[in-house]
Amino acid sequence: MVDYLFFIMAKSSKKLKIILLNPYLGLGGTEKIISYFFKFLKNFDTKIVIFNKKNSFFDILINKKKIIDLNVNRARYSLWKLWINLKKEKPQIIFSNQREMNIVICILNFFFNFKSTVVIREAAPIDIYLKNNFSSKIYLTILKILYKKSDGIIFNSEYTKKSFLDKGFVFKKHNIIYNPLINNSIKINFKKELKKKTFITCSRLDSQKNLFELIKIFQKYSIRNKNCKLMIVGDGNLYNNIKLEIKKIKYSKKILLLEKTHEIEKYFKLADYYISCSKSEGFGNTYLEALACNLPVISFNNGGIKSIIKKSFHGQIVNNKNYFNFISGISMVNKRKFHILYPSLKRFDKDFIFTKYLEFIISCKK
């Protein structure tokens, strides 16, 4: 039935009107997903609404006339402007891609009960930043009430879904759809001589990513492996602290702190392994991108990675969070012969994933 609806709507002269919501179009996983999903929806009347164009990167993919810039700095200030624009646009479907926007659209739907179908997407476990205090309990209670006003929710992994259901959330309809693999080329895996010495990690530079622990592990590893290097690609509120830590341990030549880029593949081509000490991940887009470049992934068991690392030749999940086990994980990967990884990643193909997005959204239609 859903496939039939998709076919009819795609071919209909009266195009389905869709509004996509995302706070920004900066260089990040959710921003990349929503931007390429916009491109995928070229046969529909689609616009994208953002808080502001702060640090925009992916706006180059979107016709400027299709971007509605609310020009606000905080989510709370967007309510009125978003409501006015939705009244003007009269979309049949509203798809929100990130928690900030999810909350805003669910508040509006709670008070105004839209005729539009409202579908939201959750890309991170609910408990990442929660604390066991009164304010967190109030936040959870409010979020449970608001999220009931959505017509459907997409989770990016079993781990993300479980984090919500374990907290007592109830949804009208939900589905697990993995993040898509989006690269600058269709197939970018390449052959190179394995040096077994160069590591890379790409992430937001904040406490969740556990980068100081990663530096500590690398420091221990380098004692017996003199020629190794670590590339840390990204930016965030801990950038200066990480830079100072690298200087403090006198590892400026071994640990390179590099700015985030559209062309992350150019760094992957210089590396032999992708490593991560992240405390918690809903999914982890960069793991996919690394695998597509034939980089084995070594990571702590952060939850979402289990949706990606399914086979031994993908890398190694380290269950116990200490550097001895992590280094052992690197050694185990060294002993394996790596196969071509890309064919095993077809289940993350962006057109396949975006079709699943659209089918689920249509299935939620009022």
N, C-alpha and C positions, 0 to 999 in steps of 0.2 A: 504493500500500500504506500509506504514512504517513497520507494523508488518511483512509483507511478506519479505521485504528487510532485516529486523533484523534476521528472521529465515534463510534465504538463506545465509547471511554473517556469521552467527554463525556456520552453518553446513559446510560451504565451506572449501575445503582443502587449498585453497589459502586465508590465513587469512588477514583480514583488518588490516592495519598498522596504529596505533594510537600513537600520541605523546601527553602526558599530560604536561601542564606547570603550575608550582607553584613556587613562590620565594623560599620557604623553606619547611622543613618537621618538624618544631617545633610543640610544643603542643598548637594548636589553632584550631578554628572551621573549617577554610578552609583547613588547613593541614590535619585534620582528614578526611574531606570529600574526598579530592583528593586521599588520601592513600587507603581508603576503596573502592573508585570507581576503582582504579587500580586493586584491588583484584577482584572486580566484573567483570572486563574485561579479566579474565584469558583465555577465549577462543579466544582472539585476540592477535596479535603481538603488545604489548604495552610497551612503555618506558615512563619514567617521567624525565623531565628536571627541574633542580632547579638552583638558583643562587649559593648557597653553602650549606654545611652541618652544618651550624651554629645552635647550640642548637637543633639538630635533635632528634626526639622522634619516629616518625612514620616510619622511615627508616627500622625498624625491620620487618615491614609488607611486605617489597619489596625486591626482589632479588637484591643484590648489582649490578649485571651485567645489571639490567634494569634501573639503576639510572644514568643519565648523569649530572655530577656536573660541572657547568661552572666555578666554583671557582672565583667568582667576588663578591665584596661587595656592589656594586651599580647597579641599573637597567641599567644605561647608558653604563656601561662597558660590558654589556652582549650582545649587538647587534651583534657584529662581530662573537663572539663565537657561539651564537645561530644560526646565519645564516649558518655558516660552518657545524654545526651538523645537521641542517635540510636538507642541500644539501646532506649530507652523508646518512642520514636515509631515505629520500624520503617518508615521511608518506602521506597517503591519507587523514588523518584527524588530525588536531591540535586543542586541546581543552585547553583553558587557563582559570584558575580558580580564578584569583585575579587581581585587577586593575593594579598593577605594571607590571605584565606579559602581561596583555591585551594591555597595551600601547606599550610595546616592540614588541609584535608580530604584532600589527597593523601598527607600523612604518615600519617593514620589509615588510609586505604585501603591504603597500602603494608604496614602491619603487620597489619591485621585483615581485608583482602580482603573488603570489603562485598559483600553480595548486592544491595544497592541499586545502581542505575545512577548514576554520578557524572559530571556534565557541568560543565565550567568555562567561564568567559568571560574573555577578555583584551581590555582596552580601551586598552592603551598599549603602544607598542613596547618590546621587551625591553631595548633599549640606551640608554634615556633617561638613567638614572642610573648606568650601568655605567662603570667605569674600566678601563684596560688594566693591571690589577695582579693579584696572586695571589688575593686575596680574591674578586674578581669572577669569576675562573675557577672557583674552588671553588663559588661561588654558582650559576653556570651549570650546572656538572656535577651538582650536587644537584637543581637544578630540572628538568633533563632526565630524571633518574631518577624523580622524583616525578610529573611530568606524564604519564609513560607509564602511570601507574596510573589516569588518568581515562579514561572510556569515550568521551568526545568533547569537543571544544573549539570555542567560537564566537569568531571574531575580528571586531572591529568595522570593519575595513577591510583592503584588500589590503596597505596599508603595514604594519599591525600584524602580519599573517600573515607577510609576507616577512621582517620583523625576526627572527621566531622560526625560520623555516625556514633562513634564512641562517646562523644560529648552530648548526644541526645538530639541532634538535628533531625528534622523530618522534612522531606521534600516531596513535591507532587510527582516529580519524575527526575531520574538522574541516570547518568551513564559515565563509564570510564572511557575516555578517548585520549590516547597518548599524544604528547607534543609531536609536531611534525619535524622531520629533518629538512632544514632549509640551508642550502649552501649556494655559493656563487656559481657553481657549475653542477651539472647533473651528476657526474661521477668523478670525484676528485681523489680517489685512492691512487697511490703511486708506489713504485718500487724504489727502495733505497737500501743502502747498506746499514744494517742495524749496529749502532755504536754502543748501545746499552748504557749511555751516560747522560743524556740530555732529557730533562723533565720539564713539563709545562703544566700550568694551571691557569684557568681563565675564570674570573668571577668578580662579583661585587666585593669591594674591600671593606667588609664589616665583620662583626664578631661571629655571626652565624657561620661564616666560611672557615673559621678556625685556622687562619693563616699563620699565626705565631706558632701553633703546634706543627704545621707543615714545615716551617723554617727550622724548627728544632729537629724534626725527623731528618730533613735533608742534611743538616749539620752533622748528625750522628752517622748518616750513610756516607758522607764525604770523607770521613776519617779513614776508611779502607778503600775508597774509590776516589782517588785524587783528582781525576780529570772531569768529574761530573759538573753539570750546570743545572740551574733551575730558573725558568722564566715564569714570572708572575705577571699576567696580563689583566688589567682592569683599573677601575678607580672607585673611590668611595671615601667614607669619613675616616678610615684608618690609613689612608695613603701615607701621610707624613709619619705616623707611628711606625709603620712597616719599614719605611725608608730609613728611619733612625735606628731601628732594630738591626737592619742589614749592615749599617755603618758601625754599630756598636760591636757586633761580632766579627767585623772586618771581613765581610763576605761580598763586598761590592763587585768583585770580579767573577764570583761564582753565582750570585743571585741577581738577576736582572729584573728590575721593576719597569714594566712596559705599559704604555697607554693602550686603552681599548681601541679596537679598530673594526671597520667593516670587513677587512680582509684578514681574518684570523687564520686562514689557511696558510698564509705566508710564514706564520710562526710555527704552525703545526709541522710544516715541512722541515723545520730545523730541529724538531724534537723526536724522541724515541718512545716516550711514555707520557700519558696524561695522568696526573695524580691529584687527589682531592682528600682533604681532611674535614670537609663540611660536616657540621653537626646534624643538619636535617635538610633534606631536599624533597620537594614534591615530585620532581622528575629529574631535571638536569640536562638542559639542551646541549651544553658544551660536551657532555659525554658522547652524545650522538655524533656531533661534529668531529670530535677526535677519532671516533671509531671509523667514520667515513674516510678519514685520512690514514687509516691503518695504524692508528696508535692504540696499543693496549691501555686499558684503564685500570688503575689501582686506586681503590678508594675505601674509606671507612664505610661501614654499613649505615648509610644515612636514611634509609627507608625507601625513597623513590628509585634509587639505583637498581633495585631488584627487578624493576620493570624493563631495564635495559640490558644488564649483564646477565644473560640467560645461559650462555654457553662458555665453557672454560677458555676458549681461544679469544674471547672478548677482553679478558683481563682477570682481575682478582678482587673480590670483596673481602676486606679485612674486618672481621667481627669484633675482635677485642681492641679497644682504642688505646694502643700503646705503640711506641716506635719500633720495638723489637718485632712485633707481629707485622707491622707495616713493611719493614725491611725484608722480612721473610717472604711477604707477599710479592715484593719486587723480584726476589730470587726465584720464586716459583714460576713467575711469568717468564723469566730469562730462560728457563729450562724447556719451555714449550716451543714448538714450531708453529709460527703464526700462519693462518690461512688468509685468503682474501676475505675481508670482512664485509664488504659492501653488500653482497647478495643477501646476507642475513639481516640487513637493515631495511628491507623492502616494506616491512610492516609499518615503518615510520614515514614512508613516502608522503610528501606534502599533499599531493593531489588526492591520494587515498584518504589521508586524515581529514582534509578539508571537506571531502565529500561526506565523511561520517559526521562532521560538525553540522553540515547543512541538513543532512537527513534527520539528525536528532532534533535540530531546531524546528524543522517543518513538522515533525511528529508531535511537538509540544504546542503547535498552533491552536489557538482558541477557536 
